Amino acid sequence: MAPTGSAFCLTSTPVFFFSSKVTRISRNYMNANPHISKICVIDCSSGTKLVTESTASSTSERTSFGFKNLTETFWVNVQRAEGRPLNVQLNSPLSTVSPSLEKVENVAIRIELSNGCVGWGEVPVLPSITAANQTVAVTKAREAWQFLRSSSPMVLNLMLNEIGGILPGTGFASVRAGVEMALIDAVANSIGVPLWRLFGGVSNTLTTAITLSNVFPAEASELASKYCQLGFKTLKLKIGKNIKAEIEILQSIQAAHPNCSLILDANEEYTYREALEVLQKLHDSGITPTLLEQPVHRDDWKGLGEFCNFARGKYGISVAVDESCQSSIDVQTVIKGNFADVINIKLAKFGVMGTLEIIELARNSGLNLMISSTVETRLATGFAAHLAAGLGFFKFVGLDMPFLLSEDPVICGYEACGPVYKFLNARGQGGFLKWDFTPW
């Protein structure tokens, strides 16, 4: 009999869960999971435990296991927790961040449960958003690893709460996200369910936009033509340095890909008055973006709200916030003041559990959602894509970083056909490093 804190690692049903919270499972879990047909109480060396058995004949027949209920009922016993550097060169320097970035220097996290099931996570490192550098990220992640290795078995949500206490707030949200990813992935592997089903099962595909570097008009035209042929229908460009030159680039993009939608990201570069002038210049040049992201400084709530109302009312352009939203409190401020149409969510800013909280706030308020990435490989991008596809709430998707890397260190996970990610019928997120995993 498996020990407390574990589940059998299966590739198909029946699926077993162990918990001492019999009342909670029998009421909540069964209501959320009608495929469970058998409940019994068994004796093992560690005491009386409840077992549930699924009648689903295969993973493909399930729709959603109910993530919240799973966190309340699945007992986790971590056997190993470790990390290693995840360094990958970019195809070309990334000029859309400052200073320009030539390679990704992240941290891969691997967690193995006592049942033998493994989960993977990734800590992205981009100093303007995340931990200061790779060394700091590893130092903080090691605190979480040490806790996981030494902790007694506990229900998943309690373990995630403990990780939140070790890695609190926004300063180490990216590290928290990496650890949460690995834990959730390991649990999904344990019950034989792909993450997109675990998060809701709305779709097993997701379509992303792609970002163009700030290049000369001729190069932009070539890239736009290339992406058009590959099937990308939404292109994203950073603006805010030289609007005259940027308009020339945008016009060359539209000439090469006349049916594309444009997302423009100003990265806080404008004052309210400057943003209005830019909007007028874009309009005069025949450019109407679908979305304009973070036009003013993150703390200029008044300017943001007035600009949003103007852009929406006069030009039908939606306005998104990114840097203005660093916490659930910021999201509530946006909602209360009607300061934006869209919230851009990054797992690296909020962590996985924080992201789910913010998604719920936004949905209840009627705000639209965007999900994007920082500097992740397919480990973190795959997790975010699973989450977005499973929930199905995202109007805008910008999970394009893997296209900009010189090599792909991840095996399996998802297949990319142009802008469309199709998730393989595998447990968890299905991706893992192809390099030998030598812990740091």
Sequence and secondary structure as in RCSB ss.txt:
>XXXX:A:sequence
MAPTGSAFCLTSTPVFFFSSKVTRISRNYMNANPHISKICVIDCSSGTKLVTESTASSTSERTSFGFKNLTETFW
VNVQRAEGRPLNVQLNSPLSTVSPSLEKVENVAIRIELSNGCVGWGEVPVLPSITAANQTVAVTKAREAWQFLRS
SSPMVLNLMLNEIGGILPGTGFASVRAGVEMALIDAVANSIGVPLWRLFGGVSNTLTTAITLSNVFPAEASELAS
KYCQLGFKTLKLKIGKNIKAEIEILQSIQAAHPNCSLILDANEEYTYREALEVLQKLHDSGITPTLLEQPVHRDD
WKGLGEFCNFARGKYGISVAVDESCQSSIDVQTVIKGNFADVINIKLAKFGVMGTLEIIELARNSGLNLMISSTV
ETRLATGFAAHLAAGLGFFKFVGLDMPFLLSEDPVICGYEACGPVYKFLNARGQGGFLKWDFTPW
>XXXX:A:secstr
   TT     SSS     BS HHHIIIIIHHH TTEEEEEEEEETTEEEEEEEE  SSGGG     HHHHHHH E
E EEEEEEEEEEEEEEEEETTSSS EEEEEEEEEEEEETTS EEEEEE   TTTS SSHHHHHHHHHHHHHHHHH
   EEHHHHHHHHHHHS TTTTHHHHHHHHHHHHHHHHHHHT BHHHHTT S SEEE  EEE S  HHHHHHHHH
HHHHHT  EEEEE SS HHHHHHHHHHHHHHSTT EEEEE TT B HHHHHHHHHHHHHTT   SEEE  B TT 
HHHHHHHHHHIIIII  EEEESTT SSHHHHHHHHHHT  SEEEE HHHHHHHHHHHHHHHHHHHT EEEEE SS
  HHHHHHHHHHHHHH  EEEEE  GGGGBSS  EEESEEEETTEEEE S SBT EEESS     
